[in-house]
Amino acid sequence: MSFERKRRLSLGLTSAYFLTSALIMGYIVSYHALISCCGVVLLALTAPLILYGVLAHFSIKDFRSNASFVDPADFGISIGTAKFIRALALLLPLPLLAYGLFFASGLSVIALDGSPASIARTYAVVSFDEKVFGHRMAQRELRRAARVYARQHNYPLAYQFIAAAIYCAEEHNPHKPTRSLDMHYEAGKIAARAGDWSMAEAEFSVALHVAKDSCGCDEDSRIVKRLTKRISEIRKEHLTPVVDHSCSITFEIDPQSIKAFKIISEKNYP
């Protein structure tokens, strides 16, 4: 095989490898940004995305250009050092690729199919991310899974995951009641979507209690007004007993019974 053909094949595989790494990192960054990540953590995830995007761009550019030999000595490095840098650049994406596939296996929309294996993978991803990114990330991921199952009309699993998110928020972040408020509010919306109005009213009531007593919100705050309105609507439209006035009840009175009652009354009460 000629040098030009070997080089073109090598650059083609390298560009495909770096492009795949950039796409997977883009998926991770976008999903994490959608769920919870921000600040330094999101910046740390974005750095390899930019790096491998740039490497993929220049690899594709070199693949399309004419073959040329680059001497590492022109850059002041030896051939061994150049090979080490290349091997390091090829090995660095492997942990990120493994994490991306692991993350997608538990929290992607396709993976959330409601099977026992899918549920186990979701909890495994949440447990891992909780150790790496913190409890807030775990709570947001559980809420995300609950929302996906609610859209799929799998309400028992939606209840299960939102209950896990509430438990995580109340156990690990009791000093941040806004997280518990958010999770109870989400649980109320899921219950309302399922038509379970008693549970929806209960969850919204708990959220209202947390907002007033723990978060210090007054009656004029937006969250209190929203919760009060939703609770009133549920109680008025879905929990108030409905009386059907379309059916009338008639009584037939026997004349003989009236006559007998008069005779008894006259004897007892002359």
C-alpha positions in Angstrom: 0.0 0.0 0.0 1.4 3.4 -1.0 2.1 6.1 1.5 -0.6 8.3 0.1 -3.2 5.6 0.5 -2.1 4.7 4.1 -2.2 8.4 5.0 -5.6 8.9 3.6 -7.0 5.8 5.3 -5.4 6.9 8.6 -6.7 10.4 8.4 -10.2 9.1 7.4 -10.4 6.9 10.4 -9.0 9.6 12.7 -11.4 12.2 11.5 -14.4 9.8 11.9 -13.1 8.9 15.4 -12.8 12.6 16.5 -16.1 13.5 14.9 -17.8 10.7 16.8 -16.2 11.8 20.0 -17.4 15.4 19.4 -20.9 14.3 18.6 -21.2 12.2 21.8 -19.7 15.0 23.9 -22.2 17.4 22.3 -25.0 15.0 23.3 -23.7 14.9 26.9 -23.3 18.6 27.1 -26.7 19.4 25.7 -28.5 16.9 27.9 -26.7 18.0 31.0 -27.3 21.6 30.3 -31.0 20.8 29.7 -31.3 19.0 33.0 -29.1 20.8 35.5 -25.5 21.5 34.8 -24.2 25.0 34.7 -21.1 27.1 35.5 -17.8 25.3 36.0 -19.2 21.8 35.5 -20.7 22.7 32.1 -17.5 24.4 31.1 -15.5 21.3 32.0 -17.8 19.2 29.8 -17.7 21.8 26.9 -13.9 21.9 26.8 -13.4 18.3 25.3 -16.4 19.0 23.0 -14.5 22.0 21.5 -11.2 20.1 21.5 -12.5 17.1 19.6 -14.6 19.3 17.3 -11.5 21.2 16.3 -9.5 18.0 15.8 -12.2 16.5 13.7 -12.3 19.6 11.5 -8.6 19.7 10.9 -8.5 15.9 10.3 -11.2 16.2 7.7 -9.4 19.1 6.1 -6.1 17.1 6.0 -8.0 14.1 4.6 -9.3 16.2 1.7 -5.9 17.8 0.9 -3.0 16.3 -1.0 -0.7 14.0 0.8 2.3 15.5 2.5 4.9 14.3 5.0 5.3 16.4 8.2 8.5 16.0 10.0 8.1 16.3 13.8 11.6 17.8 13.9 10.2 20.9 12.3 8.2 21.5 15.5 11.1 20.7 17.8 9.9 17.2 18.9 11.1 13.7 18.2 9.3 11.0 16.4 8.7 9.1 19.7 7.2 12.2 21.3 5.0 12.8 18.3 3.7 9.2 18.4 3.1 9.6 22.2 1.0 12.8 21.6 -1.0 11.1 18.9 -1.6 8.0 21.0 -2.7 10.2 23.9 -5.1 12.2 21.7 -6.6 8.9 20.5 -7.0 7.5 24.0 -8.4 10.5 25.8 -11.9 10.3 24.3 -12.4 6.6 25.4 -13.6 7.4 28.9 -15.8 10.1 27.6 -17.2 7.8 24.9 -17.8 5.1 27.6 -19.6 7.6 29.8 -21.7 8.9 26.9 -22.9 5.4 26.0 -23.5 4.6 29.7 -25.5 7.8 30.1 -27.5 7.2 27.0 -28.3 3.7 28.1 -30.1 4.9 31.2 -31.5 8.4 30.5 -32.1 8.7 26.7 -35.7 8.8 25.6 -35.2 5.5 23.7 -33.7 3.8 26.7 -36.7 4.8 29.0 -39.0 2.0 27.8 -40.3 0.9 31.3 -38.6 -2.5 31.3 -36.9 -3.7 34.6 -33.5 -3.6 32.8 -34.1 0.0 31.8 -35.2 1.0 35.3 -32.0 -0.5 36.7 -29.8 1.3 34.2 -31.5 4.6 35.0 -30.9 4.2 38.7 -27.3 3.2 38.0 -26.7 6.4 35.9 -28.4 8.6 38.5 -26.3 7.0 41.3 -23.1 7.6 39.3 -23.9 11.2 38.4 -24.9 11.9 42.0 -21.4 11.0 43.1 -19.8 13.0 40.3 -22.1 16.0 39.9 -23.9 16.1 43.2 -27.4 15.6 44.5 -29.0 18.3 42.4 -28.1 16.5 39.3 -29.6 13.3 40.6 -32.8 15.0 41.5 -33.1 16.6 38.1 -32.4 13.3 36.3 -35.1 11.5 38.3 -37.5 14.3 37.5 -36.5 14.1 33.8 -37.2 10.3 33.8 -40.6 11.0 35.5 -41.5 13.5 32.8 -40.6 11.1 30.0 -42.7 8.3 31.6 -45.6 10.7 32.1 -45.5 11.6 28.4 -45.6 7.9 27.7 -48.7 7.6 30.0 -46.7 5.2 32.2 -47.9 7.0 35.4 -46.9 4.3 38.0 -43.2 4.7 36.9 -43.6 8.5 36.7 -44.8 8.4 40.3 -41.9 6.1 41.3 -39.2 8.4 39.9 -40.7 11.7 41.1 -41.1 10.1 44.6 -37.4 9.2 44.5 -36.6 12.8 43.5 -38.6 14.1 46.4 -36.9 11.7 48.8 -33.5 12.7 47.6 -34.3 16.4 47.9 -35.7 16.1 51.4 -32.9 13.8 52.6 -29.8 15.5 51.2 -31.0 19.2 50.9 -33.3 20.0 53.8 -31.6 23.4 54.0 -32.8 24.1 50.4 -36.6 23.8 50.5 -37.0 25.2 47.0 -35.8 21.8 45.6 -38.5 20.0 47.6 -41.0 22.6 46.4 -40.1 22.0 42.8 -40.4 18.2 43.1 -43.8 18.3 44.9 -45.0 20.8 42.2 -43.8 18.4 39.5 -45.5 15.5 41.3 -48.8 17.4 41.3 -48.6 18.1 37.6 -48.0 14.4 36.9 -50.9 13.4 39.0 -53.1 16.0 37.3 -52.0 14.7 33.9 -53.0 11.2 35.1 -56.4 12.4 36.3 -55.6 11.5 39.9 -57.1 14.7 41.3 -56.9 13.7 45.0 -53.1 13.2 44.7 -52.7 16.3 42.6 -54.5 18.4 45.2 -52.4 16.8 48.0 -49.1 17.4 46.2 -50.0 21.0 45.3 -51.0 21.5 48.9 -47.7 20.2 50.2 -45.9 22.5 47.7 -47.9 25.4 48.9 -47.1 24.6 52.6 -43.4 24.4 51.7 -43.5 27.7 49.8 -45.2 29.5 52.7 -43.5 27.9 55.8 -40.1 26.9 54.5 -39.3 29.3 51.6 -40.9 32.3 53.2 -43.1 33.2 50.3 -46.0 35.6 50.9 -49.5 35.6 49.4 -48.4 38.0 46.7 -45.6 35.8 45.4 -46.1 34.2 42.0 -45.6 30.6 43.1 -48.2 31.0 45.9 -50.7 32.5 43.6 -50.2 29.8 41.0 -50.5 27.0 43.6 -53.5 28.5 45.2 -55.2 28.9 41.8 -54.5 25.3 40.8 -55.7 23.9 44.2 -58.9 26.0 43.9 -59.6 24.8 40.4 -59.1 21.2 41.3 -61.3 21.4 44.3 -64.0 23.3 42.4 -64.0 21.2 39.2 -62.9 17.7 40.2 -63.3 17.2 44.0 -66.7 18.9 44.7 -69.6 16.3 44.7 -71.9 16.9 41.7 -75.6 16.8 42.4 -77.7 15.7 39.4 -81.0 17.6 39.4 -82.2 16.0 36.2 -83.8 13.1 38.1 -86.9 14.0 40.2 -88.2 11.8 42.9 -91.9 11.4 43.3 -93.9 10.0 46.3 -97.2 8.3 45.9 -99.4 8.6 49.0 -102.2 6.2 49.6 -105.5 7.9 50.7 -106.3 5.0 53.0 -103.0 5.6 54.8 -103.9 9.2 55.3 -107.4 8.3 56.7 -105.8 5.7 59.1 -103.3 8.3 60.3 -106.1 10.8 61.1 -108.0 8.2 63.1 -104.9 7.3 65.2 -104.2 11.0 65.7 -107.7 11.8 66.9 -107.6 8.9 69.4 -104.2 9.8 70.8 -104.5 13.5 70.7 -108.2 14.5 71.1 
